Amino acid sequence: MKTTSEACSITAALIVTIVFAAAITVPGGNDQERGTPLYKKEIAFIVFAISDAISLFSAASALLVFLSILTTRFAEIDFLVSLPRRLIIGLSALFISTASMMVAFSAILFLVFCDQRPWMLAPIGGLTCMPIAVMVTLQLPLLVDLFNSTYIPIFGKQKYIASGKFISNHPTLAYE
């Protein structure tokens, strides 16, 4: 869990850096008199702005979640619910960030280089889906395993109470 958090926090930090730089260096430049972006009325630019913001906020959230995993006390009870829940949240935020970063990049690629040719949407969309599919293929099994081990009980019904105790219907599994 610690190694996964370290690797994912590096990835989230890189995404934060990239999308922040993309947000402050407006593609296409600015109007010299007013300082507004030249492409601000284009749909592709609006898609870029929204997806870049989503990517920035979700990557920053993922980074904070992964850092909270790395700085936890690593008590035994934390490994049952708290840390897996944080890892699920962090991986989900990292996936959202990666997907929205690819959408932002594709929108600007279309806006700047395709001169509003609609047929270019198909190859750009296909290439955008490739890294998203790779991430889903590689990280989804971990996410599913974390979800199953955290929220689906193995031995009958169990409930986790905020005090750190488990309650179970099975007589030998009650931890009170």
Residue frames as qw, qx, qy, qz and C-alpha x, y, z in Angstrom:
[[0.000, 0.886, 0.464, 0.000, 0.00, 0.00, 0.00],
 [0.305, -0.797, 0.104, 0.511, 2.84, 2.37, 0.83],
 [0.396, -0.164, 0.604, 0.672, 4.63, 1.65, -2.45],
 [0.211, 0.601, 0.682, 0.359, 1.45, 2.13, -4.44],
 [0.123, -0.929, -0.289, 0.196, 0.81, 5.43, -2.68],
 [0.379, -0.595, 0.305, 0.640, 4.34, 6.63, -3.38],
 [0.335, 0.102, 0.685, 0.639, 4.10, 5.81, -7.09],
 [0.080, 0.732, 0.633, 0.241, 0.63, 7.29, -7.43],
 [0.214, -0.878, -0.161, 0.396, 1.60, 10.46, -5.57],
 [0.347, -0.353, 0.459, 0.738, 4.45, 11.00, -8.03],
 [0.197, 0.386, 0.737, 0.519, 2.01, 10.53, -10.91],
 [0.076, -0.856, -0.510, 0.042, -0.51, 12.92, -9.34],
 [0.305, -0.729, 0.068, 0.609, 2.21, 15.54, -8.77],
 [0.304, -0.079, 0.600, 0.736, 3.24, 15.30, -12.42],
 [0.084, 0.615, 0.704, 0.345, -0.35, 15.71, -13.56],
 [0.193, -0.872, -0.308, 0.329, -0.84, 18.73, -11.29],
 [0.332, -0.519, 0.301, 0.728, 2.28, 20.32, -12.76],
 [0.242, 0.154, 0.708, 0.646, 1.27, 19.65, -16.36],
 [0.004, 0.713, 0.656, 0.248, -2.33, 20.82, -16.13],
 [0.247, -0.823, -0.187, 0.475, -1.38, 23.89, -14.11],
 [0.291, -0.358, 0.429, 0.777, 1.15, 24.86, -16.77],
 [0.148, 0.364, 0.750, 0.533, -1.45, 24.26, -19.47],
 [0.094, -0.817, -0.562, 0.086, -3.94, 26.46, -17.66],
 [0.227, -0.806, -0.024, 0.546, -1.65, 29.46, -17.25],
 [0.122, -0.336, 0.573, 0.737, -0.17, 29.31, -20.74],
 [0.617, 0.480, 0.384, -0.491, -3.36, 29.75, -22.71],
 [0.542, 0.121, 0.691, 0.464, -3.27, 27.90, -26.03],
 [0.324, 0.719, 0.482, 0.382, -3.55, 30.26, -28.99],
 [0.317, 0.124, -0.139, 0.930, -2.39, 33.27, -26.99],
 [0.056, -0.672, -0.549, 0.494, -4.21, 36.28, -25.60],
 [0.246, 0.854, 0.297, 0.350, -5.71, 39.42, -27.08],
 [0.509, 0.152, -0.229, 0.816, -3.07, 42.13, -26.58],
 [0.150, -0.479, -0.022, -0.865, -5.57, 44.84, -25.67],
 [0.695, -0.465, -0.052, -0.546, -7.92, 43.01, -23.30],
 [0.129, -0.459, 0.838, -0.266, -5.80, 40.06, -22.19],
 [0.817, 0.058, 0.387, -0.423, -8.55, 37.54, -22.93],
 [0.522, -0.114, 0.788, 0.306, -7.82, 34.26, -24.74],
 [0.239, 0.290, -0.493, -0.785, -8.23, 34.41, -28.51],
 [0.354, -0.087, -0.867, -0.340, -10.16, 31.12, -28.64],
 [0.174, 0.023, 0.698, -0.695, -12.46, 31.81, -25.66],
 [0.639, 0.229, 0.117, -0.725, -15.66, 31.50, -27.75],
 [0.534, 0.271, -0.746, -0.290, -14.68, 28.20, -29.37],
 [0.889, -0.305, -0.065, -0.336, -16.36, 25.06, -28.03],
 [0.857, 0.142, -0.380, 0.318, -13.06, 23.17, -28.02],
 [0.210, 0.452, -0.431, 0.752, -11.52, 25.84, -25.79],
 [0.601, -0.436, 0.168, -0.649, -14.41, 25.63, -23.35],
 [0.970, -0.093, -0.217, -0.059, -14.01, 21.83, -23.26],
 [0.620, 0.336, -0.438, 0.557, -10.29, 22.36, -22.62],
 [0.112, -0.515, 0.353, -0.773, -10.89, 24.83, -19.79],
 [0.787, -0.358, 0.077, -0.497, -13.44, 22.65, -18.01],
 [0.972, -0.005, -0.221, 0.079, -11.53, 19.38, -18.37],
 [0.481, 0.441, -0.436, 0.619, -8.24, 21.05, -17.39],
 [0.346, -0.516, 0.332, -0.710, -9.86, 22.40, -14.21],
 [0.929, -0.227, -0.022, -0.292, -11.35, 18.98, -13.40],
 [0.857, 0.226, -0.342, 0.312, -7.95, 17.39, -13.95],
 [0.198, 0.531, -0.435, 0.700, -6.17, 19.93, -11.76],
 [0.540, -0.460, 0.286, -0.645, -8.60, 19.63, -8.85],
 [0.974, -0.129, -0.049, -0.179, -8.86, 15.84, -8.94],
 [0.750, 0.327, -0.398, 0.415, -5.07, 15.38, -9.26],
 [0.015, -0.535, 0.449, -0.716, -4.49, 17.74, -6.32],
 [0.768, -0.352, 0.172, -0.507, -7.09, 15.81, -4.31],
 [0.969, 0.083, -0.226, 0.053, -5.47, 12.50, -5.24],
 [0.474, 0.481, -0.470, 0.568, -2.06, 13.84, -4.24],
 [0.325, -0.504, 0.406, -0.689, -3.38, 14.89, -0.83],
 [0.923, -0.192, 0.032, -0.333, -5.06, 11.51, -0.30],
 [0.881, 0.229, -0.329, 0.249, -1.89, 9.61, -1.20],
 [0.217, 0.518, -0.485, 0.671, 0.15, 11.82, 1.09],
 [0.614, -0.442, 0.275, -0.593, -2.33, 11.12, 3.89],
 [0.986, -0.026, -0.154, -0.054, -1.73, 7.40, 3.34],
 [0.674, 0.387, -0.403, 0.484, 2.03, 7.90, 3.55],
 [0.033, 0.450, -0.455, 0.768, 1.81, 9.90, 6.76],
 [0.763, -0.435, -0.199, -0.435, -0.70, 7.71, 8.62],
 [0.440, -0.606, 0.595, -0.293, 0.18, 5.91, 11.84],
 [0.567, 0.256, -0.757, -0.198, -0.22, 2.46, 10.19],
 [0.468, -0.205, 0.690, -0.512, -2.15, 0.93, 13.07],
 [0.170, 0.062, 0.974, 0.135, -3.65, -2.50, 12.60],
 [0.320, 0.610, 0.638, -0.344, -7.24, -1.22, 12.50],
 [0.207, 0.687, -0.199, -0.667, -6.27, 1.29, 9.78],
 [0.008, -0.267, 0.847, 0.460, -5.45, -1.53, 7.36],
 [0.253, 0.353, 0.895, -0.095, -8.99, -2.92, 7.57],
 [0.239, 0.800, 0.550, -0.026, -11.02, 0.10, 6.48],
 [0.070, -0.900, -0.005, 0.430, -9.32, 3.48, 6.63],
 [0.234, -0.522, 0.583, 0.577, -6.28, 2.92, 4.41],
 [0.336, 0.245, 0.822, 0.390, -8.08, 0.88, 1.72],
 [0.182, 0.843, 0.489, -0.126, -10.83, 3.52, 1.60],
 [0.092, -0.834, 0.198, 0.507, -8.22, 6.23, 1.11],
 [0.310, -0.252, 0.743, 0.537, -6.52, 4.22, -1.61],
 [0.320, 0.543, 0.758, 0.170, -9.85, 3.70, -3.39],
 [0.094, 0.929, 0.235, -0.270, -10.56, 7.44, -3.26],
 [0.220, -0.698, 0.424, 0.533, -7.03, 8.30, -4.41],
 [0.357, -0.007, 0.808, 0.468, -7.04, 5.86, -7.32],
 [0.278, 0.713, 0.641, 0.047, -10.49, 7.04, -8.42],
 [0.009, 0.931, 0.025, -0.365, -9.40, 10.68, -8.32],
 [0.298, -0.492, 0.610, 0.545, -6.22, 9.81, -10.22],
 [0.385, 0.311, 0.801, 0.337, -8.27, 8.06, -12.90],
 [0.187, 0.882, 0.419, -0.104, -10.60, 11.05, -13.24],
 [0.161, -0.834, 0.236, 0.473, -7.60, 13.34, -13.44],
 [0.373, -0.221, 0.732, 0.526, -5.89, 11.28, -16.14],
 [0.343, 0.534, 0.739, 0.224, -9.04, 10.98, -18.23],
 [0.106, 0.943, 0.268, -0.168, -9.84, 14.69, -18.03],
 [0.278, -0.674, 0.410, 0.548, -6.21, 15.59, -18.78],
 [0.382, 0.053, 0.775, 0.500, -6.41, 13.55, -21.99],
 [0.235, 0.770, 0.589, 0.073, -9.70, 15.23, -22.93],
 [0.089, -0.916, 0.012, 0.390, -8.13, 18.67, -22.35],
 [0.339, -0.432, 0.604, 0.577, -5.11, 17.79, -24.46],
 [0.364, 0.336, 0.788, 0.366, -7.32, 16.45, -27.25],
 [0.151, 0.883, 0.422, -0.136, -9.51, 19.55, -27.24],
 [0.112, -0.843, 0.244, 0.465, -6.52, 21.84, -27.65],
 [0.405, -0.162, 0.749, 0.498, -4.98, 19.56, -30.25],
 [0.325, 0.599, 0.701, 0.211, -8.19, 19.80, -32.25],
 [0.031, 0.939, 0.233, -0.250, -8.50, 23.56, -31.74],
 [0.197, -0.778, 0.363, 0.473, -4.94, 24.54, -32.63],
 [0.235, -0.360, 0.770, 0.471, -3.94, 22.04, -35.30],
 [0.355, 0.310, 0.868, 0.152, -7.08, 20.79, -37.04],
 [0.092, 0.083, -0.258, -0.958, -8.55, 24.07, -38.33],
 [0.570, 0.178, 0.363, -0.715, -12.09, 22.99, -37.39],
 [0.508, 0.200, -0.724, -0.423, -12.08, 19.85, -39.59],
 [0.764, -0.284, 0.260, -0.518, -14.66, 17.56, -37.97],
 [0.929, 0.181, -0.319, -0.051, -13.18, 14.38, -39.46],
 [0.354, 0.496, -0.630, 0.481, -10.13, 14.87, -37.20],
 [0.586, -0.459, 0.331, -0.580, -12.26, 14.16, -34.13],
 [0.981, -0.021, -0.117, -0.155, -12.23, 10.39, -34.81],
 [0.753, 0.283, -0.429, 0.411, -8.44, 9.86, -34.78],
 [0.004, -0.512, 0.448, -0.733, -7.95, 12.28, -31.89],
 [0.739, -0.353, 0.161, -0.550, -10.73, 10.59, -29.90],
 [0.965, 0.055, -0.254, 0.010, -9.30, 7.15, -30.61],
 [0.561, 0.368, -0.468, 0.575, -5.84, 8.16, -29.52],
 [0.298, -0.521, 0.330, -0.729, -7.27, 9.83, -26.42],
 [0.886, -0.268, -0.005, -0.379, -8.98, 6.61, -25.37],
 [0.796, 0.274, -0.500, 0.205, -5.76, 4.59, -25.59],
 [0.223, 0.330, -0.647, 0.651, -4.03, 5.83, -22.38],
 [0.578, -0.264, 0.265, -0.725, -7.35, 5.86, -20.54],
 [0.936, 0.020, -0.240, -0.257, -7.93, 2.22, -21.54],
 [0.616, 0.306, -0.612, 0.391, -4.41, 1.28, -20.46],
 [0.110, -0.349, 0.546, -0.754, -4.93, 2.86, -17.05],
 [0.780, -0.157, 0.100, -0.598, -8.28, 1.15, -16.59],
 [0.893, 0.161, -0.416, -0.053, -6.84, -2.21, -17.65],
 [0.524, 0.294, -0.615, 0.510, -3.91, -1.95, -15.26],
 [0.056, -0.227, 0.525, -0.818, -5.52, -0.29, -12.23],
 [0.675, -0.231, -0.182, -0.677, -9.10, -1.59, -12.27],
 [0.779, -0.129, -0.611, 0.045, -8.21, -5.04, -10.83],
 [0.340, 0.044, -0.562, 0.753, -6.51, -3.34, -7.86],
 [0.314, -0.174, 0.109, -0.927, -9.49, -1.05, -7.35],
 [0.767, -0.188, -0.407, -0.460, -11.96, -3.97, -7.51],
 [0.683, -0.070, -0.651, 0.323, -9.88, -6.03, -5.05],
 [0.115, 0.102, -0.441, 0.884, -9.67, -3.10, -2.64],
 [0.520, -0.193, -0.075, -0.828, -13.41, -2.51, -2.87],
 [0.805, -0.154, -0.526, -0.228, -14.24, -6.20, -2.35],
 [0.597, -0.050, -0.633, 0.491, -11.87, -6.63, 0.59],
 [0.030, 0.093, -0.354, 0.930, -13.06, -3.43, 2.26],
 [0.471, -0.006, 0.093, -0.877, -16.80, -3.38, 1.72],
 [0.822, -0.015, -0.402, -0.404, -17.89, -6.97, 1.00],
 [0.531, -0.517, 0.600, -0.300, -17.69, -9.19, 4.09],
 [0.366, 0.295, -0.868, -0.158, -16.30, -12.69, 3.73],
 [0.225, -0.161, -0.927, 0.253, -17.94, -14.31, 6.76],
 [0.130, -0.703, -0.693, 0.096, -21.53, -13.14, 6.95],
 [0.034, 0.889, 0.179, 0.420, -22.59, -9.61, 7.74],
 [0.576, -0.299, -0.283, 0.706, -20.11, -7.39, 9.51],
 [0.036, 0.945, 0.196, 0.259, -20.41, -3.76, 10.44],
 [0.551, 0.111, -0.263, 0.784, -17.57, -1.42, 11.21],
 [0.281, -0.888, -0.356, 0.073, -18.30, 1.04, 13.98],
 [0.224, 0.879, -0.170, 0.385, -16.54, 4.39, 14.30],
 [0.568, -0.735, 0.349, -0.124, -15.02, 3.24, 17.61],
 [0.198, 0.594, -0.775, -0.091, -12.90, 0.72, 15.70],
 [0.463, -0.079, 0.848, -0.247, -14.89, -2.41, 16.56],
 [0.355, 0.035, -0.733, -0.579, -16.54, -4.94, 14.31],
 [0.610, 0.038, 0.547, -0.572, -19.97, -6.38, 14.94],
 [0.298, 0.179, -0.829, -0.438, -20.85, -9.64, 13.25],
 [0.814, -0.142, -0.046, -0.561, -23.81, -11.98, 13.21],
 [0.826, 0.133, -0.536, 0.110, -21.43, -14.94, 13.41],
 [0.685, -0.726, -0.051, -0.038, -20.66, -15.81, 17.06],
 [0.813, -0.259, 0.098, 0.513, -16.93, -16.41, 16.57],
 [0.478, 0.427, 0.203, 0.740, -16.40, -13.27, 14.49],
 [0.223, -0.931, -0.212, -0.194, -17.68, -10.67, 16.95],
 [0.578, 0.302, -0.310, 0.692, -14.76, -8.46, 17.92],
 [0.320, -0.791, -0.036, -0.520, -16.40, -6.67, 20.83]]
